[in-house]
């Protein structure tokens, strides 16, 4: 029986990040399904009032206009996409938490493959949040590549 090296804090942090994102997307997917066959804008307006946001705020008004265009088909598509991506993130997170080599490779490939899309989104509309997310994902890829190389000879 061979002991695997103890997971580093970085791997635990990445695993937690993936698990939190995966759970968030799972909740979003369930929420989208609960909105099927309902007036999405009216439902959101109810929540805005319940949470005491200013319904006259121009950002809230823009959100309500966009949500008014969401139909059942778009909600189903959103749910399918979020459930798929949630499953991927949860798989990565659990695999990383269990210190599985395959999870490190899957996370490197999936995270790196999304970097061009994130750069495109920043080019379309720059925002601090998008830049921070891009930098986090670049750091995750670099860290995992270094970790895989560092532990290459200690695991099978």
DSSP file (Angstrom, degrees, kcal/mol; ACC not computed):
  #  RESIDUE AA STRUCTURE BP1 BP2  ACC     N-H-->O    O-->H-N    N-H-->O    O-->H-N    TCO  KAPPA ALPHA  PHI   PSI    X-CA   Y-CA   Z-CA
    1    1 A X              0   0    0      0, 0.0     2,-0.4     0, 0.0     0, 0.0   0.000 360.0 360.0 360.0 127.3    0.0    0.0    0.0
    2    2 A X        -     0   0    0      0, 0.0     2,-0.4     0, 0.0   153,-0.0  -0.851 360.0-133.4-105.6 138.3    1.4    3.3   -1.0
    3    3 A X        -     0   0    0     -2,-0.4     2,-0.3   152,-0.0     3,-0.1  -0.717  17.7-134.1 -86.9 134.7    0.6    6.6    0.7
    4    4 A X        -     0   0    0     -2,-0.4     3,-0.1     1,-0.1   151,-0.1  -0.622  34.1 -97.4 -81.5 146.7   -0.3    9.5   -1.4
    5    5 A X        -     0   0    0     -2,-0.3    -1,-0.1     1,-0.1     3,-0.1  -0.334  49.4 -92.9 -62.2 146.6    1.4   12.7   -0.5
    6    6 A X        -     0   0    0      1,-0.1    -1,-0.1    -3,-0.1     2,-0.1  -0.346  47.9-103.4 -60.5 137.9   -0.7   15.0    1.6
    7    7 A X        -     0   0    0     90,-0.1    -1,-0.1    -3,-0.1     2,-0.1  -0.359  36.3-121.2 -63.7 139.4   -2.7   17.4   -0.5
    8    8 A X     >  -     0   0    0      1,-0.1     4,-1.9    -3,-0.1     5,-0.2  -0.330  21.5-110.5 -76.1 163.5   -1.3   20.9   -0.5
    9    9 A X  H  > S+     0   0    0      1,-0.2     4,-2.7     2,-0.2     5,-0.2   0.869 118.1  59.7 -61.4 -36.0   -3.3   23.9    0.7
   10   10 A X  H  > S+     0   0    0      1,-0.2     4,-2.5     2,-0.2    -1,-0.2   0.913 105.2  47.4 -60.0 -43.3   -3.5   25.1   -2.8
   11   11 A X  H  > S+     0   0    0      2,-0.2     4,-2.7     1,-0.2    -1,-0.2   0.901 112.2  50.0 -65.7 -39.9   -5.2   21.9   -4.0
   12   12 A X  H  X S+     0   0    0     -4,-1.9     4,-2.6     2,-0.2    -2,-0.2   0.905 111.1  49.6 -64.1 -39.9   -7.7   22.1   -1.2
   13   13 A X  H  X S+     0   0    0     -4,-2.7     4,-2.4     2,-0.2    -2,-0.2   0.919 112.6  46.4 -65.1 -44.3   -8.4   25.8   -2.0
   14   14 A X  H  X S+     0   0    0     -4,-2.5     4,-2.6     2,-0.2     5,-0.2   0.913 112.4  51.2 -64.0 -42.3   -8.9   25.0   -5.7
   15   15 A X  H  X S+     0   0    0     -4,-2.7     4,-2.6     2,-0.2    -2,-0.2   0.929 111.3  47.2 -60.3 -45.2  -11.1   22.0   -4.7
   16   16 A X  H  X S+     0   0    0     -4,-2.6     4,-2.7     2,-0.2     5,-0.2   0.910 111.5  51.4 -63.1 -41.8  -13.2   24.2   -2.4
   17   17 A X  H  X S+     0   0    0     -4,-2.4     4,-2.3     1,-0.2    -2,-0.2   0.918 112.3  45.9 -60.5 -45.3  -13.5   26.8   -5.2
   18   18 A X  H  X S+     0   0    0     -4,-2.6     4,-2.6     2,-0.2    -2,-0.2   0.899 113.2  49.8 -65.2 -41.3  -14.7   24.2   -7.7
   19   19 A X  H  X S+     0   0    0     -4,-2.6     4,-2.6    -5,-0.2     5,-0.2   0.909 111.4  47.9 -66.1 -41.8  -17.2   22.7   -5.2
   20   20 A X  H  X S+     0   0    0     -4,-2.7     4,-2.4     2,-0.2    -2,-0.2   0.930 114.3  46.4 -65.4 -44.7  -18.7   26.1   -4.3
   21   21 A X  H  X S+     0   0    0     -4,-2.3     4,-2.4    -5,-0.2    -2,-0.2   0.912 113.0  50.8 -62.3 -41.7  -19.0   27.1   -8.0
   22   22 A X  H  X S+     0   0    0     -4,-2.6     4,-2.0     2,-0.2    -2,-0.2   0.910 111.8  46.0 -63.0 -43.2  -20.5   23.7   -8.8
   23   23 A X  H  X S+     0   0    0     -4,-2.6     4,-2.4     2,-0.2    -1,-0.2   0.892 111.1  53.5 -66.7 -39.1  -23.1   23.9   -6.0
   24   24 A X  H  X S+     0   0    0     -4,-2.4     4,-2.3     1,-0.2    -2,-0.2   0.917 110.6  46.2 -60.9 -43.3  -23.9   27.5   -7.0
   25   25 A X  H  X S+     0   0    0     -4,-2.4     4,-2.7     2,-0.2    -1,-0.2   0.865 109.3  54.9 -68.2 -35.4  -24.6   26.4  -10.5
   26   26 A X  H  X S+     0   0    0     -4,-2.0     4,-2.2     2,-0.2    -2,-0.2   0.929 110.0  46.5 -61.4 -44.2  -26.7   23.4   -9.3
   27   27 A X  H  X S+     0   0    0     -4,-2.4     4,-2.6     2,-0.2    -2,-0.2   0.905 111.9  51.4 -64.0 -41.8  -28.8   25.8   -7.3
   28   28 A X  H  X S+     0   0    0     -4,-2.3     4,-2.4     2,-0.2    -2,-0.2   0.910 109.7  49.9 -61.5 -42.8  -29.1   28.2  -10.4
   29   29 A X  H  X S+     0   0    0     -4,-2.7     4,-2.0     2,-0.2    -2,-0.2   0.904 111.7  47.4 -63.0 -42.3  -30.2   25.2  -12.6
   30   30 A X  H  X S+     0   0    0     -4,-2.2     4,-2.0     2,-0.2    -1,-0.2   0.913 111.5  51.6 -64.7 -42.3  -32.8   24.2  -10.1
   31   31 A X  H  X S+     0   0    0     -4,-2.6     4,-0.8     1,-0.2    -2,-0.2   0.893 107.8  52.0 -61.3 -40.3  -34.0   27.8   -9.8
   32   32 A X  H >< S+     0   0    0     -4,-2.4     3,-0.6     1,-0.2     4,-0.3   0.898 108.8  50.5 -63.8 -39.9  -34.3   28.0  -13.6
   33   33 A X  H >< S+     0   0    0     -4,-2.0     3,-1.3     1,-0.2    -1,-0.2   0.867 105.3  56.8 -65.7 -34.7  -36.4   24.8  -13.7
   34   34 A X  H 3< S+     0   0    0     -4,-2.0    -1,-0.2     1,-0.3    -2,-0.2   0.714 101.7  58.1 -69.1 -18.6  -38.7   26.3  -11.0
   35   35 A X  T X< S+     0   0    0     -4,-0.8     3,-1.6    -3,-0.6    -1,-0.3   0.508  77.8 122.6 -88.5  -4.3  -39.4   29.3  -13.2
   36   36 A X  T <  S+     0   0    0     -3,-1.3     3,-0.1    -4,-0.3    -3,-0.0  -0.304  79.7  13.0 -57.9 140.2  -40.7   27.1  -16.1
   37   37 A X  T 3  S+     0   0    0      1,-0.2     2,-0.3     0, 0.0    -1,-0.3   0.726 110.6 104.6  64.3  25.2  -44.2   28.0  -17.1
   38   38 A X  S <  S-     0   0    0     -3,-1.6     2,-1.1     0, 0.0    -1,-0.2  -0.891  85.2-100.5-127.6 161.6  -44.0   31.3  -15.2
   39   39 A X     >  -     0   0    0     -2,-0.3     4,-2.5     1,-0.2     5,-0.2  -0.737  36.4-163.2 -80.0 103.2  -43.6   34.9  -16.1
   40   40 A X  H  > S+     0   0    0     -2,-1.1     4,-2.6    30,-0.4     5,-0.2   0.895  85.3  50.0 -60.6 -44.5  -39.9   35.2  -15.2
   41   41 A X  H  > S+     0   0    0     26,-0.4     4,-2.4     1,-0.2    -1,-0.2   0.906 111.6  48.8 -62.6 -41.2  -39.9   39.1  -15.1
   42   42 A X  H  > S+     0   0    0      2,-0.2     4,-2.0     1,-0.2    -1,-0.2   0.902 111.2  50.3 -65.4 -40.2  -42.9   39.1  -12.8
   43   43 A X  H  X S+     0   0    0     -4,-2.5     4,-2.0     2,-0.2    -2,-0.2   0.927 112.5  46.6 -61.8 -45.2  -41.3   36.5  -10.5
   44   44 A X  H  X S+     0   0    0     -4,-2.6     4,-2.8     1,-0.2    -2,-0.2   0.883 109.2  54.3 -66.3 -37.6  -38.1   38.5  -10.4
   45   45 A X  H  X S+     0   0    0     -4,-2.4     4,-2.3     1,-0.2    -1,-0.2   0.895 106.8  52.2 -62.0 -38.8  -40.0   41.7   -9.7
   46   46 A X  H  X S+     0   0    0     -4,-2.0     4,-2.4     2,-0.2    -2,-0.2   0.924 111.7  45.9 -61.3 -44.5  -41.7   39.9   -6.8
   47   47 A X  H  X S+     0   0    0     -4,-2.0     4,-2.6     2,-0.2    -2,-0.2   0.877 109.7  54.4 -67.1 -38.0  -38.2   39.0   -5.4
   48   48 A X  H  <>S+     0   0    0     -4,-2.8     5,-2.5     2,-0.2     4,-0.2   0.917 112.5  43.7 -61.3 -43.3  -36.9   42.5   -6.0
   49   49 A X  H ><5S+     0   0    0     -4,-2.3     3,-0.9     3,-0.2    -2,-0.2   0.902 112.6  52.2 -67.6 -41.2  -39.8   43.9   -3.9
   50   50 A X  H 3<5S+     0   0    0     -4,-2.4    -2,-0.2     1,-0.3    -1,-0.2   0.891 112.7  44.4 -61.9 -40.3  -39.3   41.2   -1.3
   51   51 A X  T 3<5S-     0   0    0     -4,-2.6    -1,-0.3    -5,-0.1    -2,-0.2   0.421 113.1-122.6 -85.7   1.5  -35.6   42.0   -0.9
   52   52 A X  T < 5 +     0   0    0     -3,-0.9    -3,-0.2    -4,-0.2     2,-0.2   0.818  53.1 159.0  61.4  36.0  -36.4   45.7   -0.9
   53   53 A X      < -     0   0    0     -5,-2.5     2,-0.8    -6,-0.2    -1,-0.2  -0.544  55.4 -95.5 -78.2 156.1  -34.3   46.6   -3.9
   54   54 A X    >   -     0   0    0     -2,-0.2     3,-1.6     1,-0.2     6,-0.2  -0.642  32.9-161.5 -74.8 108.4  -35.2   49.9   -5.6
   55   55 A X  T 3  S+     0   0    0     -2,-0.8    -1,-0.2     1,-0.3    -6,-0.1   0.675  88.2  59.6 -67.7 -14.7  -37.4   48.8   -8.5
   56   56 A X  T 3  S+     0   0    0      4,-0.1    -1,-0.3     5,-0.0    -2,-0.1   0.511  75.2 119.0 -89.6  -5.5  -36.8   52.1  -10.3
   57   57 A X    <>  -     0   0    0     -3,-1.6     4,-2.5     1,-0.1     5,-0.2  -0.370  69.9-131.2 -59.7 135.9  -33.0   51.6  -10.4
   58   58 A X  H  > S+     0   0    0      1,-0.2     4,-2.3     2,-0.2     5,-0.2   0.833 106.6  53.4 -64.8 -31.5  -32.0   51.5  -14.1
   59   59 A X  H  > S+     0   0    0      2,-0.2     4,-2.2     1,-0.2    -1,-0.2   0.912 110.5  46.9 -67.1 -41.2  -29.9   48.3  -13.6
   60   60 A X  H  > S+     0   0    0     -6,-0.2     4,-2.5     2,-0.2    -2,-0.2   0.910 111.8  51.4 -64.8 -42.2  -33.0   46.6  -12.1
   61   61 A X  H  X S+     0   0    0     -4,-2.5     4,-2.1     2,-0.2    -2,-0.2   0.916 110.1  48.5 -62.1 -43.4  -35.1   47.9  -15.0
   62   62 A X  H  X S+     0   0    0     -4,-2.3     4,-2.4     2,-0.2    -1,-0.2   0.905 111.0  51.4 -62.4 -41.4  -32.7   46.6  -17.6
   63   63 A X  H  X S+     0   0    0     -4,-2.2     4,-2.7     1,-0.2    -2,-0.2   0.923 109.6  49.4 -60.9 -45.3  -32.6   43.2  -15.9
   64   64 A X  H  X S+     0   0    0     -4,-2.5     4,-1.5     2,-0.2    -1,-0.2   0.875 110.0  51.1 -64.4 -37.4  -36.4   43.0  -15.8
   65   65 A X  H  X S+     0   0    0     -4,-2.1     4,-0.5     2,-0.2    -1,-0.2   0.935 112.9  45.6 -64.2 -45.5  -36.6   43.9  -19.6
   66   66 A X  H >< S+     0   0    0     -4,-2.4     3,-1.2     1,-0.2    -2,-0.2   0.898 112.1  51.1 -64.8 -40.3  -34.0   41.1  -20.4
   67   67 A X  H >< S+     0   0    0     -4,-2.7     3,-1.4     1,-0.3   -26,-0.4   0.786  98.9  66.3 -69.1 -25.6  -35.8   38.6  -18.2
   68   68 A X  H 3< S+     0   0    0     -4,-1.5    -1,-0.3     1,-0.3    -2,-0.2   0.732  98.3  54.5 -64.7 -21.0  -39.1   39.4  -19.9
   69   69 A X  T << S+     0   0    0     -3,-1.2     2,-0.5    -4,-0.5    -1,-0.3   0.480  83.7 105.7 -90.5  -3.6  -37.6   37.9  -23.1
   70   70 A X    <   -     0   0    0     -3,-1.4   -30,-0.4    -4,-0.2     2,-0.2  -0.664  50.5-176.5 -82.6 123.1  -36.7   34.6  -21.4
   71   71 A X     >  -     0   0    0     -2,-0.5     4,-2.1   -32,-0.1     5,-0.2  -0.553  43.0 -90.9-110.3 179.4  -39.1   31.8  -22.4
   72   72 A X  H  > S+     0   0    0      1,-0.2     4,-2.5     2,-0.2     5,-0.2   0.865 123.9  54.8 -60.0 -38.4  -39.4   28.2  -21.3
   73   73 A X  H  > S+     0   0    0      1,-0.2     4,-2.5     2,-0.2    -1,-0.2   0.932 109.0  47.1 -62.4 -44.7  -37.1   27.0  -24.0
   74   74 A X  H  > S+     0   0    0      1,-0.2     4,-2.6     2,-0.2    -1,-0.2   0.877 111.4  52.2 -64.6 -37.0  -34.3   29.4  -22.9
   75   75 A X  H  X S+     0   0    0     -4,-2.1     4,-2.5     2,-0.2    -1,-0.2   0.905 110.1  48.3 -64.8 -41.0  -34.9   28.3  -19.3
   76   76 A X  H  X S+     0   0    0     -4,-2.5     4,-2.6     2,-0.2    -2,-0.2   0.919 112.3  48.4 -64.7 -43.1  -34.5   24.7  -20.2
   77   77 A X  H  X S+     0   0    0     -4,-2.5     4,-2.5     2,-0.2    -2,-0.2   0.914 111.7  50.0 -62.3 -43.0  -31.4   25.4  -22.2
   78   78 A X  H  X S+     0   0    0     -4,-2.6     4,-2.7     1,-0.2     5,-0.2   0.915 111.3  49.4 -60.7 -43.7  -30.0   27.3  -19.2
   79   79 A X  H  X S+     0   0    0     -4,-2.5     4,-2.8     2,-0.2     5,-0.2   0.930 110.9  48.6 -62.3 -46.5  -30.8   24.5  -16.9
   80   80 A X  H  X S+     0   0    0     -4,-2.6     4,-2.4     1,-0.2    -2,-0.2   0.938 114.1  46.6 -60.2 -47.1  -29.2   21.9  -19.1
   81   81 A X  H  X S+     0   0    0     -4,-2.5     4,-2.6     1,-0.2     5,-0.2   0.914 114.4  46.3 -62.3 -43.7  -26.0   24.0  -19.4
   82   82 A X  H  X S+     0   0    0     -4,-2.7     4,-2.5    -5,-0.2    -1,-0.2   0.883 112.4  50.2 -69.6 -36.5  -25.8   24.8  -15.7
   83   83 A X  H  X S+     0   0    0     -4,-2.8     4,-2.3    -5,-0.2    -1,-0.2   0.912 112.8  47.3 -66.3 -40.6  -26.4   21.1  -14.7
   84   84 A X  H  X S+     0   0    0     -4,-2.4     4,-2.1    -5,-0.2    -2,-0.2   0.962 116.4  42.2 -63.2 -51.4  -23.7   19.9  -17.1
   85   85 A X  H  X S+     0   0    0     -4,-2.6     4,-2.6     1,-0.2    -2,-0.2   0.863 113.1  54.1 -66.3 -35.4  -21.1   22.5  -16.0
   86   86 A X  H  X S+     0   0    0     -4,-2.5     4,-2.9    -5,-0.2     5,-0.2   0.923 107.8  50.2 -61.9 -44.5  -22.1   22.0  -12.3
   87   87 A X  H  X S+     0   0    0     -4,-2.3     4,-2.3     2,-0.2    -2,-0.2   0.902 111.2  49.1 -60.6 -41.8  -21.5   18.3  -12.7
   88   88 A X  H  X S+     0   0    0     -4,-2.1     4,-2.6     2,-0.2    -2,-0.2   0.939 113.4  45.8 -62.7 -47.9  -18.1   19.0  -14.2
   89   89 A X  H  X S+     0   0    0     -4,-2.6     4,-2.9     1,-0.2    -2,-0.2   0.900 113.5  48.9 -63.8 -41.5  -17.1   21.4  -11.5
   90   90 A X  H  X S+     0   0    0     -4,-2.9     4,-2.6     2,-0.2     5,-0.3   0.889 111.3  50.4 -66.3 -38.1  -18.3   19.0   -8.7
   91   91 A X  H  X S+     0   0    0     -4,-2.3     4,-2.5    -5,-0.2    -2,-0.2   0.935 113.1  45.9 -63.6 -46.2  -16.4   16.1  -10.3
   92   92 A X  H  X S+     0   0    0     -4,-2.6     4,-2.9     2,-0.2     5,-0.2   0.940 113.7  49.5 -59.9 -47.6  -13.3   18.2  -10.5
   93   93 A X  H  X S+     0   0    0     -4,-2.9     4,-2.4     2,-0.2    -2,-0.2   0.914 113.7  44.0 -60.7 -46.0  -13.7   19.5   -6.9
   94   94 A X  H  X S+     0   0    0     -4,-2.6     4,-2.1     2,-0.2    -1,-0.2   0.928 114.6  50.4 -65.4 -44.4  -14.3   16.0   -5.4
   95   95 A X  H  <>S+     0   0    0     -4,-2.5     5,-2.8    -5,-0.3    -2,-0.2   0.911 112.7  45.8 -60.4 -43.2  -11.4   14.6   -7.4
   96   96 A X  H ><5S+     0   0    0     -4,-2.9     3,-1.4     3,-0.2    -1,-0.2   0.902 111.0  52.6 -66.6 -40.4   -9.0   17.3   -6.3
   97   97 A X  H 3<5S+     0   0    0     -4,-2.4    -1,-0.2     1,-0.3    -2,-0.2   0.856 110.6  47.9 -63.0 -34.0  -10.2   17.0   -2.7
   98   98 A X  T 3<5S-     0   0    0     -4,-2.1    -1,-0.3    -5,-0.2    -2,-0.2   0.370 116.1-120.2 -87.1   5.0   -9.5   13.2   -2.9
   99   99 A X  T < 5 +     0   0    0     -3,-1.4     2,-0.5     1,-0.2    -3,-0.2   0.892  50.1 169.6  59.5  45.6   -6.1   14.1   -4.4
  100  100 A X     >< -     0   0    0     -5,-2.8     4,-1.2     1,-0.1     3,-0.5  -0.764  34.7-144.5 -90.9 130.4   -6.7   12.2   -7.7
  101  101 A X  H  > S+     0   0    0     -2,-0.5     4,-1.9     1,-0.2     3,-0.5   0.890  99.6  58.3 -59.8 -42.1   -4.2   12.7  -10.5
  102  102 A X  H  > S+     0   0    0      1,-0.2     4,-2.8     2,-0.2    -1,-0.2   0.856 101.9  55.9 -58.9 -34.8   -6.9   12.5  -13.2
  103  103 A X  H  > S+     0   0    0     -3,-0.5     4,-2.5     2,-0.2    -1,-0.2   0.863 104.3  53.0 -67.3 -35.1   -8.8   15.5  -11.5
  104  104 A X  H  X S+     0   0    0     -4,-1.2     4,-2.3    -3,-0.5    -1,-0.2   0.937 112.6  44.2 -63.9 -45.4   -5.7   17.6  -11.8
  105  105 A X  H  X S+     0   0    0     -4,-1.9     4,-2.6     2,-0.2    -2,-0.2   0.921 114.0  49.2 -65.5 -44.3   -5.4   16.9  -15.5
  106  106 A X  H  X S+     0   0    0     -4,-2.8     4,-2.9     1,-0.2     5,-0.3   0.916 112.4  48.8 -61.4 -42.7   -9.1   17.4  -16.1
  107  107 A X  H  X S+     0   0    0     -4,-2.5     4,-2.3    -5,-0.2     5,-0.4   0.900 110.9  50.1 -65.6 -41.0   -9.1   20.7  -14.2
  108  108 A X  H  X S+     0   0    0     -4,-2.3     4,-2.4    -5,-0.2     5,-0.2   0.954 115.3  43.2 -60.1 -49.5   -6.0   21.9  -16.2
  109  109 A X  H  X S+     0   0    0     -4,-2.6     4,-2.1     2,-0.2    -2,-0.2   0.939 118.2  42.5 -65.4 -48.3   -7.6   21.1  -19.5
  110  110 A X  H  X S+     0   0    0     -4,-2.9     4,-0.9    -5,-0.2    -1,-0.2   0.918 117.7  45.3 -68.8 -41.8  -11.1   22.4  -18.7
  111  111 A X  H >X S+     0   0    0     -4,-2.3     3,-0.6    -5,-0.3     4,-0.6   0.930 115.4  46.9 -67.3 -44.2   -9.9   25.6  -17.0
  112  112 A X  H >X S+     0   0    0     -4,-2.4     3,-0.9    -5,-0.4     4,-0.5   0.858 107.0  58.3 -64.9 -34.5   -7.3   26.3  -19.7
  113  113 A X  H 3< S+     0   0    0     -4,-2.1     4,-0.4     1,-0.2    -1,-0.2   0.752 104.8  51.3 -69.2 -21.7   -9.9   25.7  -22.5
  114  114 A X  H <X S+     0   0    0     -4,-0.9     4,-2.1    -3,-0.6    -1,-0.2   0.581  86.5  86.2 -89.6 -10.3  -12.1   28.4  -21.1
  115  115 A X  H <X S+     0   0    0     -3,-0.9     4,-2.5    -4,-0.6     5,-0.2   0.904  86.1  52.2 -59.7 -44.3   -9.4   31.1  -20.9
  116  116 A X  H  X S+     0   0    0     -4,-0.5     4,-2.4     1,-0.2    -1,-0.2   0.900 109.7  50.4 -60.1 -37.7   -9.9   32.2  -24.6
  117  117 A X  H  > S+     0   0    0     -4,-0.4     4,-2.5     2,-0.2    -1,-0.2   0.907 110.3  49.4 -64.6 -41.1  -13.6   32.7  -24.0
  118  118 A X  H  X S+     0   0    0     -4,-2.1     4,-2.0     2,-0.2    -2,-0.2   0.898 111.1  49.5 -65.0 -39.8  -12.9   34.7  -20.8
  119  119 A X  H  X S+     0   0    0     -4,-2.5     4,-2.4     2,-0.2    -2,-0.2   0.907 110.4  51.0 -64.9 -41.3  -10.4   36.9  -22.8
  120  120 A X  H  X S+     0   0    0     -4,-2.4     4,-2.1     2,-0.2    -2,-0.2   0.922 109.3  50.5 -60.0 -45.2  -13.0   37.4  -25.5
  121  121 A X  H  X S+     0   0    0     -4,-2.5     4,-2.3     1,-0.2    -1,-0.2   0.874 110.5  49.5 -62.6 -37.7  -15.6   38.4  -22.9
  122  122 A X  H  < S+     0   0    0     -4,-2.0    -1,-0.2     2,-0.2    -2,-0.2   0.902 109.4  51.7 -67.4 -40.1  -13.2   41.0  -21.4
  123  123 A X  H  < S+     0   0    0     -4,-2.4     3,-0.2     1,-0.2    -2,-0.2   0.862 111.3  48.5 -63.4 -35.1  -12.5   42.3  -24.9
  124  124 A X  H  < S-     0   0    0     -4,-2.1     2,-0.3     1,-0.3    -2,-0.2   0.924 136.3  -2.4 -68.9 -45.6  -16.2   42.7  -25.5
  125  125 A X  S  < S-     0   0    0     -4,-2.3    -1,-0.3    -5,-0.2     2,-0.3  -0.851  73.6-141.0-153.8 110.2  -16.8   44.5  -22.1
  126  126 A X        +     0   0    0     -2,-0.3     2,-0.3    -3,-0.2    -4,-0.1  -0.517  30.8 161.0 -74.6 133.2  -14.1   45.1  -19.6
  127  127 A X     >  -     0   0    0     -2,-0.3     4,-2.1     1,-0.1     5,-0.2  -0.988  47.2-123.3-149.2 151.9  -15.0   44.7  -15.9
  128  128 A X  H  > S+     0   0    0     -2,-0.3     4,-2.7     1,-0.2     5,-0.2   0.893 112.0  55.0 -60.2 -40.8  -13.1   44.1  -12.7
  129  129 A X  H  > S+     0   0    0      1,-0.2     4,-2.4     2,-0.2    -1,-0.2   0.900 108.3  47.5 -60.9 -42.7  -15.0   40.9  -12.0
  130  130 A X  H  > S+     0   0    0      2,-0.2     4,-2.3     1,-0.2    -1,-0.2   0.893 112.7  49.0 -66.4 -39.7  -14.1   39.4  -15.4
  131  131 A X  H  X S+     0   0    0     -4,-2.1     4,-2.5     2,-0.2    -2,-0.2   0.916 111.4  49.2 -66.7 -42.4  -10.4   40.3  -15.0
  132  132 A X  H  X S+     0   0    0     -4,-2.7     4,-2.5     2,-0.2    -2,-0.2   0.923 111.4  49.6 -62.4 -44.2  -10.3   38.9  -11.5
  133  133 A X  H  X S+     0   0    0     -4,-2.4     4,-2.5     2,-0.2    -2,-0.2   0.912 110.8  50.0 -61.7 -42.7  -11.9   35.6  -12.7
  134  134 A X  H  X S+     0   0    0     -4,-2.3     4,-2.5     1,-0.2    -2,-0.2   0.933 111.7  48.0 -60.1 -46.5   -9.4   35.4  -15.6
  135  135 A X  H  X S+     0   0    0     -4,-2.5     4,-2.4     1,-0.2    -2,-0.2   0.888 111.2  50.7 -64.1 -39.1   -6.5   35.9  -13.2
  136  136 A X  H  X S+     0   0    0     -4,-2.5     4,-2.4     2,-0.2    -1,-0.2   0.937 112.0  47.1 -62.3 -45.9   -7.8   33.3  -10.8
  137  137 A X  H  X S+     0   0    0     -4,-2.5     4,-2.2     2,-0.2    -2,-0.2   0.873 111.3  50.5 -67.6 -36.4   -8.2   30.8  -13.6
  138  138 A X  H  X S+     0   0    0     -4,-2.5     4,-2.7     2,-0.2     5,-0.2   0.931 111.3  49.5 -63.1 -43.8   -4.8   31.5  -15.0
  139  139 A X  H  X S+     0   0    0     -4,-2.4     4,-2.8     1,-0.2    -2,-0.2   0.889 109.3  52.2 -62.0 -39.7   -3.4   31.0  -11.5
  140  140 A X  H  X S+     0   0    0     -4,-2.4     4,-2.6     2,-0.2     5,-0.2   0.937 111.8  45.7 -61.5 -47.3   -5.3   27.7  -11.1
  141  141 A X  H  X S+     0   0    0     -4,-2.2     4,-2.4     2,-0.2     5,-0.2   0.946 115.5  45.6 -62.5 -48.9   -3.8   26.4  -14.4
  142  142 A X  H  X S+     0   0    0     -4,-2.7     4,-2.3     1,-0.2     5,-0.2   0.931 114.1  49.2 -60.8 -46.3   -0.3   27.5  -13.6
  143  143 A X  H  X S+     0   0    0     -4,-2.8     4,-2.7    -5,-0.2    -1,-0.2   0.929 112.5  47.0 -59.7 -46.6   -0.5   26.1  -10.0
  144  144 A X  H  X S+     0   0    0     -4,-2.6     4,-2.8     2,-0.2     5,-0.2   0.881 110.1  52.2 -67.0 -37.5   -1.8   22.7  -11.2
  145  145 A X  H  X S+     0   0    0     -4,-2.4     4,-2.3    -5,-0.2    -1,-0.2   0.937 113.1  45.5 -61.8 -44.9    0.8   22.4  -13.9
  146  146 A X  H  X S+     0   0    0     -4,-2.3     4,-2.6    -5,-0.2    -2,-0.2   0.915 113.6  49.8 -62.7 -43.0    3.5   23.0  -11.4
  147  147 A X  H  X S+     0   0    0     -4,-2.7     4,-2.2     2,-0.2    -2,-0.2   0.899 110.2  49.8 -63.7 -42.2    1.9   20.6   -8.9
  148  148 A X  H  < S+     0   0    0     -4,-2.8     4,-0.5     1,-0.2    -1,-0.2   0.929 114.1  45.1 -63.3 -45.0    1.6   17.9  -11.5
  149  149 A X  H >< S+     0   0    0     -4,-2.3     3,-0.7    -5,-0.2     4,-0.3   0.902 112.8  51.3 -65.1 -39.9    5.2   18.3  -12.4
  150  150 A X  H 3< S+     0   0    0     -4,-2.6     3,-0.3     1,-0.2    -1,-0.2   0.873 119.3  34.9 -65.7 -37.3    6.4   18.4   -8.8
  151  151 A X  T >X S+     0   0    0     -4,-2.2     3,-1.2     1,-0.2     4,-1.0   0.297  84.1 111.3-101.5   9.4    4.5   15.3   -7.8
  152  152 A X  T <4 S+     0   0    0     -3,-0.7     3,-0.4    -4,-0.5    -1,-0.2   0.874  84.2  38.7 -52.3 -45.6    5.0   13.4  -11.1
  153  153 A X  T 34 S+     0   0    0     -4,-0.3    -1,-0.3    -3,-0.3    -2,-0.1   0.525 109.4  61.4 -87.7  -5.7    7.4   10.8   -9.6
  154  154 A X  T <4 S+     0   0    0     -3,-1.2     2,-0.3    -4,-0.1    -1,-0.2   0.592 102.7  50.5 -97.3 -11.1    5.6   10.4   -6.2
  155  155 A X     <        0   0    0     -4,-1.0  -151,-0.0    -3,-0.4  -152,-0.0  -0.880 360.0 360.0-125.1 158.1    2.3    9.1   -7.6
  156  156 A X              0   0    0     -2,-0.3    -1,-0.1    -3,-0.0    -4,-0.1   0.392 360.0 360.0-105.3 360.0    1.3    6.3  -10.0
